[in-house]
Amino acid sequence: MTSSNYQTNSVDLDSTYIVGNDPNYQGIQAAVTNRKTVIFGQQLLTQTYPIGNLNNAINYAQSLPGTLVDQDSTTITGVAPTAVFYKSRSTGQSLIRASFGTSLENYPQSGYWQLNSYQPGISSPAQININGWTSVGSFYLGSNLGLQSNGTLWSWGNNNGQVTGQLGNNSTNTLVNPTQLGALSNWARISCGYAFAGIQSNGTLWIWGQNLYGQLGLSDTTSRSSPVQVGALSVWSQIFCGYGSTYAIQSNGTLWAWGQGGQGQLGNLSTTNISSPVQIGTVSIWAKVLGCAGSGQYTIGLQSNGTLWSWGAGNNYYALGQGNLTSYSTPVQIGSTSTWSNITTGSFFTLALQNNGTLWSWGANNAGQLGLNDQITRSVPTQVGALSLWTRIACGYSHTLAIQSNGTLWSWGQNFSGQLGLNTTTNYSSPVQVGALSIWTQVSSYSRYNSLGIQNNGTLWAWGNNSYSQLGLVPYGITVTKITYGF
């Protein structure tokens, strides 16, 4: 686009104006006047700005005098994807230059870059660019929390949607890559819900995120955007964050709950919200307790004696597994079996493992998420196939992931965003193997449209929807546009 009618001048990246926390975009005029490169979007990985700013900035900038006529590129390590707005003096056309790694594309004024995804979603596992993972969690609005083998805590994805501050980085800035949360290296357990939480190696419990129902357990309903200790106790061993309620187990096996309780899901014989931990009964043999991944307002619990329990809202999907639609405000045993070993909940459905390796499911089945080769709701636990070699399970909003004893990964259920990892967007109502690898050790999919998995070498893999950069797949060396102006 260079013209012979005027001179050109190259403007380097160190003379850029980056639009971040400038809601009125007042700095754009000065930047253009001073021949600076105007970059809309993100700066450093640890200072990513709300994705909605880009289109607003573009609309404002349309009337500004643009003189850009040419461009080349350079690579800066640690800089997130950017979009550059400019007008061509020679053609008068308004363009946006979007940069993703080595892929550069121009978009005309009539087709703005739709920043609902920094990168397209993917339908098969792709590796996240950091190793050493031991545990990972996700929540359905596109937020993730990860734990590494050195005890450090990491977060990425959505941070400013219906849940605010859930990434714990003392901001509402979305993070496109896993970013370390603080400097501590003593984290031992994590959990993701509308609240995010972690237990440190000293047994203290820390929590942050949304607090509409008091689910942070801090005796108020004020949300937090960085970790805050729950009380002063150092006896916590397990933490489970749900839709609007939180559950924790102490080292003595007692169960504690707080947050949303309108349907009896706290299990304390009440239907009121509670903003600080309250003990549920007197039993001291609790092993795991999970709330619904969606808005079902019910709870599933596992005791160390192998019995399975449920309480909260009865609903049309029989999510409590009791064979009826009755609601309960205190734990009620599911059947009489005492051989259960693990549980996972989705939105109105549950899967559970028995200690013989068999897999069972019940509840909603509109997308085949129960794995029973149909779409029929089940009111009581029903065995998934005849295999007895399942070891790990994870439910998303309407899909399921599971690992067999040979390390293979399997998935089924809803798949319109590719969250099953099968390189397709077709739903499946029975287990289908994901790839051919046999080195999977953990899966996580409390999220609605994406999934995460860890392999035995500590690598982390992601797939599915990427509307909030929740896949964490942006490379750390990003090509950023360098602008040449004509004037």
N, C-alpha and C positions, 0 to 999 in steps of 0.2 A: 504494500500500500504506500510505499515511499514516493513522494512527488519531488520533481526538480525545481518547484517554485519556491522552496524554502529549505533552510538548513535543518539538520537533525541533531539531536543531542541525546546521548544515552544516559539514563538515570539508574544508578545502581540500587540494589536492595536496601543498602543502609540509609537511603534517603526516602524511605517509603512512609506512607501514612496508613496505618492499619486501623480500620474501623472496629472498635470493640465496644467498650462501655461508653458510647457516645450516642445516646438514644435519639438526639435531634440531628446528628450527623453534621454539626456545625463546622467540624474540622475539615470537611471535604472541600469546601470552597477554598480555604487557605492552601490545602494540599495541591489542588489543581493549579491555583495561581502561582505557587512556588515550583511548579513542574515536578511534583512528587508523584510517585506511583501510589495509586489509591487501591488498597487491598481490602475487600470486604470478606469477613468470615472469621478465621481463627488466627491466632498468633502462635504461642507455644502450646505444646500438648497439655501443659499444666494450667493454661490460661485460655481455654477454649470458650468462645462466646456463644450465646444463644443463637440457634440456627435460624430463627425467624428474622434476625436483623438484616439478612442479605437482601431480600426482596424489597424491604422498606428503604434500604439505602439506595438501591438501584432506582426506585421510583423517584427519590429525591434528586439523584444525580443526573437524571435525564436532561435537565435544562442547563447543566453546567458546561462550560466551554472545554471540549475535549480536543486534544491535539495529537493524540497517539497515532502513529502511522506504521509502526513496525514493532516487533518484539522478538526476543530470543529467550533462552531459559538457562537457569543455573540450578544447582542442587544445594540445599541447606539441610543438614541433619538436624532433626528435632523440631522441624516446622510442620504444622498440620496442613492439610489441603486448603487452598485458597481460591478465591474467585476475584478476578480483576475486571472492573467496569471501565470501558473507554469508548470514545467516539472517534471514528476515522475522519480526519479532515478531508481526505480525498474523496470519500464516498458519502460522508455524513451518516453512515450507518452506526447504530449503537450496538455494541457487542459485549459479551461477557466472556472472559477467558477462564475456564475452569481447569485446574491442574490436579490430576490424580496420578502420583508416581510419574511414569514416563508418558502417560496418556494425556495429551493436550487437545482440547476441543474448543472451538468458538461457537457460541450460541447467539443467534440474532435477537434483536430487541423483542420481537414477537414471541420468542420462545425462551424466556428466562430459564436459567438453571434452577430446577425445582429442588430446593435444598431440604427435601424430606429424607434424603439419604446421602451421606458423604460418598458412599460407594454402593453399588447395587447389592441387593441381597443375593445370597448364593444358596444352591440347593444340595451341596455336598460339602463335607468337612474341609476347612482350610485352617492352616496353622496360624496362631497368634504369635507375634514376633518376640516373645519372651519365654524362657524355659524355667523349670524348677517349681511347677505348681503341684500342690498336694490336695487342694480343695477349691471348689468354685461354686458360687450360687448366683441365681438370676431371679428377676421378678418380671411380671408380665408386661410392664410398661417400658421395658428396654433398658434396665439398669443391672449392673453386675458387680459382684464382690468376689475377690479371689485371695487365696492364702498360699504363700510360697513356703518352701521347705526351710527357709531361714527365719520363718516367723513373721515376715513382713506382710502387710495388708495392702491390697490394691483394689481400685475401683475404676469403672469406665461405663460409658453409655449415657442414657438419659438422666438428666439432673434437674429438669425444670418443667416437667409436665404436671400431671395430676398429683404426683409426689414431688416435693421440693426439698433439695438438699440431701437426697438419699445417698449420694456418692461420698458424703462425709468430708468434702474438701473445703468446707467453710464458704461455699459459694453455690450458685445455681447454674454454673457453667457446665455444659455437656462436655464429656471427655471422649475423644475419638480413639484413644489407646489406653490400655491398662496403665494407671498412674499410681505410684505409691502413695498411700494415705498415712501421712505423718512419718516419723523416723523410728518408731518402736519396732522391735523384732521379737516380741513376746506374745503374739497372737496365737491362739490355739484352736478356736472354733469360730465359725461365721454362720449367719443366716440372713436371708433376704425376704422381705415382704413389703408392706407399706412402710414399715420401719426396717432399718438395717441394724444388725447387731453383731457384736463379737465378744468372745470370752478370752481374756488374757491368761497366760500360763499360771498366774498367781490366783486364779479363780474369780477375779473381778469381772463384772458384766458391764459392757458399754453399749450405748444405743444412740441412734440418730435417725432423722428422716421425718416423715409425716406423723402428726400427733393429734389428729382430729378427735380420736376417741380415748386419748390417754394411753395409747399403745406403747409409748416410750417408757412408761412406768416411773415418771419423774414428778408425780403428784400435780400435774397441770396438763393443759392441752396445747402447749406451745411447741411448734415444730423446731427441730434443731438441724443444723447443717454440718455439724462436726460431732465426733463421739463425746458422749457425756456419761459418766458412771451412774449406774442404777444403784442407789443406796451405798452402803459402805461394806457390805458383806463380800467375802472372798471365798465363797463356798459353791459357786455355780459351776456346773459340769456340762449342761446342754442348753441350747437356746434355739427356739423355733418361732420365726416371725410369720404371721399370717396376713390376711386381708386387712383386718382392723384390730386384731388381737394378737397378743404375744404370750408365749408359753416358755417356761424355763424349768429345768430340773436341777436340784441341788445335789451335792455330793452324797447326801444321805438318802437319795432316791425320792424325796418329796417333790410334788408338782406344784408350781406356782403359775398364776395367770393374771393378765391385766389387759385393759383396753376395751374394745367393743363387746358388749354382753347382752344386747337387746333380744337375742334369740336363745339365750342360755348357753352360748358357746364357750363361756369361761368355765362352766361346770361347777359353779359355786352355789347352786340352788337359787340363783338370782337372774333377773333379766335387765340389769342396769350396767352401765359402763363403770369401769374402775380404773383409776389413773396411777395406781401403785400396786406392787405385787401382793397377791393374796393367795394363801395356800388352798389347794383343792383337795378336800377330804383329809384323811390322816394316813392314807396308804403311802408307803415309802419304797415302792418297788417299780416306779415308773422308769421306762427306758427311752421312750420317744413319743412326742406328741406333735401333731401337725394340724394347722388350720387349713381351710379351703383356699385354693389358689385364686378363686374368684370371689364373688360376693355371696356365696352360699351360706355363710355364717354357721358353720358346723365344724366339729373337731373329731379327729381320729387319734386314739392313743394306744400305745403298746406297753405292756408291763413286762418286767424281767422274767416273770413266770410263763411267758409265751401267750398270755391271753390278750385279746383285742377288744377295745372299748370305743364307744362313740357317744357324742352328745351334741346338743345344739338344735338347729332348725331341721325339722322334717320337711321334705320338699317333694316335688313331683318326680324327682329322679331317684328317690330311695337312697340318697347318698350316705345315710347313716348305716346302711347294711343290715338293718334290723328287720327287713321284710315288711315294714309298714311306713306310714307317713307321719308318725308321731314325733313331736319335738320333745327333747329331754334337756333339763337344766343341770343334770349331774351325770357322771359317766355310767353307761350301761354296757354290759358285756355283749359282744357280737358272737352269738353261738356259744358253744362250749369247748371249742378247740383250744388247746394250750400249746400249740406248736408253731405259733407265728414268730417270725424273726425280723421282719422289716416292713415298713409301710411308706407309701408316698401318695400325696393327694393332688388332684387337679381341680378343675372347676366342676363341682358336683359329681366327681367320680374318684375312686380310690383303687390302688393296686397294692397287694400285700404278698410277701414271701413267707413260705413256711420253711422250717429248718431242714426239710428233705429236698429243698431246691425247687419245689413246685410254685407256680405263680397263679394268683387269684385276683379277680377284679369284680367291681360292682358299681352301680350308679349310672350316670348319663353315658350315652353311647351313640350320640347323633352322628359322629364322624368315624365310628369304629374304634374309638380310643380304648375300649375294653379288651380289644384283641381277640374277640370271640367269633370273628368271621361273619359278623352281622352288625346291625345298628339297633339292636333291641336293648332297652334298659334292663338292668338286673337289680333286684332288690336285696339279694344276699350274695356273699362271696361265691364266685363261680370260677372253676379252674380254667386257665388259659392254656389250651392244648394239653399234651400229655407229658411234656418234657419235665425233667427234674434236675435241671442244671443251671437255673437262674441264680445270679448272685447279687446283682445291683439293679435298682429300678429308679426311675424319675418320671414324674408326670409334669407336662406343661398344661396350658389352659385347656386344650382338647387333644393333646397327643401324648404319646408315651415312648420312653426310651428304656432299654434294658440291656444288661450285659450278662452273658453266659459264662460258666466256669472256665471255658477255653479262651476267654478274652475277646470274643466276638461281640459286636454291637448290633442291636436290633431295634427297630422302631415301627410304629403304627399309629393310626389316627389321622387327625386333621393335618393337611400338608400344603395349603394354598400359598404359603410363603417359602416352601422348601425346607421346613423345620424338621422333616424326617431324615434329611441328609441323603436321600436316595436319587439325587440328580433329576428329580421330577417334581411336579406340584400336584400329583395325584394322591388322593386319600387312600389309605389301606386299612382294612379292618382285621388283619391278622399280622403277626410279626414278620418283618422282612429284614434281611441282613443288610447292614450299612457297610458297603465296601467289602474287602476281603481280609482286612487286618484282624489279628487276634491279640492285640496288645492294649485293649481298652481297660481302664481300671475304675473310672468314675464318670458319671454323666449328671448333668444338671439341666433342668428345663422347667423351672417354675414360671418361666416367661410364656407369653402368649404365642409368639410367632417365631422364636429362634431357640437354638439349643447349643449347649456347650459340652465338651467331653475332654477328659484327661487320659493320656496314654501312659504306659508303664515307664517311659523315659522322662516323664515330667513335662511333656509338651502339652499345650492347651490348644484345642481346636474348636472352631465355631462355624455355624451355618444357620441359614434361615433369613428372616427379615433383618434389615439394617437401617430402619428409619431413624434411629437415634445413635447410629454408630456403635450399637451394642455388640457388634461382632468383633470390634477391636482390631480390625485387619489393616488399618492404614499403615504403610511402611514408615519406618523412622527416618529414612532418607527420602524427602519429598521434593520433587521438582517444582520450583516456584518461579512464576513468570518474571522476567526482567524486561522492563519497558524501554523503548526508544521513542522519544517525543520529537515532533517536528514543529518548529516555530520560526 
